[in-house]
């Protein structure tokens, strides 16, 4: 590897510091991600939230291309990645850990693709969970477009019909 590189990291960070990473070992919390990954690669590294990096790509090259309203992007995988874009400007969010259901539980443990796989939910069951989660996010953020990415976007036909948002709903585009 040569030259400066960017790294999308699944966690919350500021500048080079990684503050939390819900689905990775705690040793990443509080570490200097740019220094850690720079040492491993031998290159200067800029660290970004992975969902925000995906959101930037989606707004410039994918399902959000040319959209100049308010867009919410959710990436469903091991957890829930998220970002909000307004007129093409992407802002990282961390709404996967949003409190959900019983005290101490999070939306991430309700709607992530990993939960669907562990519990073997049908498209209707999991789509219903996506609908419930999306309805709350719509009331909080009022997006005009919701983009859904991650590994789930390839199989979106199995559950999209069960999500009924006010906003336009689009799967991530595979390029």
C-alpha positions as CSV (number, residue, x, y, z in Angstrom):
1,X,0.0,0.0,0.0
2,X,1.3,3.4,-0.9
3,X,0.3,7.0,-0.2
4,X,-2.4,8.5,2.0
5,X,-5.5,6.3,2.4
6,X,-9.0,6.5,3.9
7,X,-10.5,4.0,6.3
8,X,-14.2,3.6,7.0
9,X,-14.4,2.4,10.6
10,X,-17.6,0.9,12.2
11,X,-17.8,3.2,15.2
12,X,-18.0,6.7,16.5
13,X,-15.0,9.0,16.1
14,X,-13.8,12.5,16.1
15,X,-10.8,13.4,14.0
16,X,-8.5,10.4,14.5
17,X,-9.9,9.2,17.9
18,X,-12.3,6.3,17.9
19,X,-14.7,6.7,20.8
20,X,-16.9,3.6,20.6
21,X,-17.4,0.6,18.4
22,X,-20.5,-1.4,19.5
23,X,-19.6,-4.5,17.5
24,X,-15.9,-4.7,17.9
25,X,-13.6,-5.4,21.0
26,X,-13.4,-2.5,23.5
27,X,-9.7,-2.0,22.9
28,X,-10.7,0.3,20.0
29,X,-12.5,2.7,22.3
30,X,-10.4,5.8,22.9
31,X,-7.6,4.8,20.6
32,X,-6.0,7.0,17.9
33,X,-7.3,5.2,14.8
34,X,-5.2,7.1,12.3
35,X,-2.0,6.2,14.3
36,X,-3.1,2.5,14.8
37,X,-4.0,1.9,11.2
38,X,-1.2,4.1,9.9
39,X,1.3,2.0,11.8
40,X,-0.2,-1.2,10.4
41,X,-0.2,0.0,6.8
42,X,2.8,2.2,6.8
43,X,0.7,5.0,5.2
44,X,-0.9,8.1,6.4
45,X,-4.6,7.2,7.2
46,X,-7.7,9.4,7.5
47,X,-10.4,7.6,9.6
48,X,-14.1,8.1,8.9
49,X,-17.3,6.5,10.2
50,X,-18.0,3.7,7.7
51,X,-21.7,4.5,7.3
52,X,-20.9,8.2,6.6
53,X,-18.3,7.1,4.0
54,X,-21.0,4.9,2.4
55,X,-23.4,7.8,2.6
56,X,-21.0,10.1,0.7
57,X,-20.6,7.5,-2.0
58,X,-24.4,7.0,-2.2
59,X,-25.1,10.7,-2.5
60,X,-22.4,11.2,-5.2
61,X,-22.6,8.0,-7.2
62,X,-25.5,5.9,-6.0
63,X,-29.2,6.0,-5.0
64,X,-28.9,9.6,-3.7
65,X,-27.1,11.0,-6.7
66,X,-28.5,14.4,-7.6
67,X,-31.0,14.4,-4.7
68,X,-30.8,17.8,-2.9
69,X,-33.3,17.3,-0.1
70,X,-32.9,15.6,3.3
71,X,-31.8,12.0,3.0
72,X,-31.4,9.4,5.7
73,X,-29.0,6.5,4.9
74,X,-29.2,3.3,6.9
75,X,-26.7,0.4,6.6
76,X,-28.0,-2.8,8.1
77,X,-25.4,-5.4,8.8
78,X,-23.8,-6.6,12.1
79,X,-25.3,-3.4,13.5
80,X,-26.9,-0.3,12.2
81,X,-24.9,2.4,10.5
82,X,-26.4,5.8,9.7
83,X,-25.9,9.2,8.3
84,X,-28.1,12.1,7.3
85,X,-27.5,14.2,4.2
86,X,-29.0,17.6,3.5
87,X,-28.4,19.1,0.1
88,X,-25.6,16.6,-0.5
89,X,-23.7,17.4,2.8
90,X,-23.4,14.2,4.8
91,X,-23.4,14.2,8.6
92,X,-22.5,11.1,10.5
93,X,-25.1,9.8,13.0
94,X,-25.1,7.0,15.5
95,X,-28.7,5.9,15.8
96,X,-28.1,2.2,16.0
97,X,-27.7,2.4,19.8
98,X,-30.9,4.4,20.0
99,X,-32.9,3.0,23.0
100,X,-35.6,0.5,21.9
101,X,-38.0,-1.7,23.8
102,X,-36.9,-2.9,27.2
103,X,-34.4,-0.8,29.2
104,X,-30.9,-1.4,28.1
105,X,-31.9,-2.6,24.7
106,X,-31.1,-0.8,21.4
107,X,-32.6,-0.5,18.0
108,X,-29.4,-2.2,16.7
109,X,-30.5,-5.4,18.5
110,X,-34.0,-5.1,16.9
111,X,-33.4,-4.3,13.3
112,X,-29.8,-5.2,12.3
113,X,-29.4,-7.8,9.5
114,X,-27.5,-10.0,12.1
115,X,-30.6,-10.2,14.2
116,X,-32.7,-11.2,11.2
117,X,-30.1,-14.0,10.4
118,X,-29.9,-15.2,14.1
119,X,-33.6,-15.4,14.5
120,X,-34.3,-16.5,10.9
121,X,-37.0,-13.9,10.4
122,X,-39.2,-14.0,7.3
123,X,-39.2,-11.0,5.0
124,X,-42.6,-10.0,6.5
125,X,-41.3,-10.2,10.1
126,X,-38.1,-8.4,9.5
127,X,-39.7,-5.8,7.1
128,X,-42.2,-5.1,9.9
129,X,-39.4,-4.4,12.3
130,X,-37.8,-2.1,9.6
131,X,-41.2,-0.3,9.3
132,X,-41.4,0.3,13.0
133,X,-37.9,1.6,13.2
134,X,-38.2,3.7,10.1
135,X,-41.5,5.3,11.4
136,X,-39.7,6.5,14.6
137,X,-36.8,7.8,12.6
138,X,-39.1,9.6,10.2
139,X,-40.8,11.4,13.1
140,X,-37.5,12.4,14.5
141,X,-35.6,13.4,11.4
142,X,-38.2,14.1,8.6
143,X,-36.2,12.8,5.7
144,X,-37.5,13.0,2.2
145,X,-35.5,10.0,1.1
146,X,-34.4,6.9,3.0
147,X,-31.6,4.9,1.4
148,X,-31.1,1.3,2.7
149,X,-27.7,-0.2,2.2
150,X,-25.4,-3.0,3.5
151,X,-25.6,-6.6,2.5
152,X,-29.4,-6.4,2.7
153,X,-29.8,-4.2,-0.3
154,X,-29.2,-7.1,-2.7
155,X,-32.2,-9.0,-1.3
156,X,-34.4,-6.0,-0.6
157,X,-37.4,-7.3,-2.6
158,X,-38.1,-9.9,0.2
159,X,-38.8,-7.2,2.8
160,X,-39.2,-3.7,1.1
161,X,-43.0,-4.2,0.6
162,X,-43.5,-4.4,4.4
163,X,-41.8,-1.0,5.0
164,X,-44.3,1.8,4.4
165,X,-42.4,5.1,4.9
166,X,-43.7,8.6,4.1
167,X,-40.4,9.3,2.5
168,X,-39.1,7.7,-0.8
169,X,-37.4,4.4,0.0
170,X,-34.5,3.2,-2.2
171,X,-32.1,0.3,-1.9
172,X,-28.4,1.0,-2.3
173,X,-27.2,0.6,-5.9
174,X,-24.6,-2.0,-6.7
175,X,-22.0,-0.6,-9.1
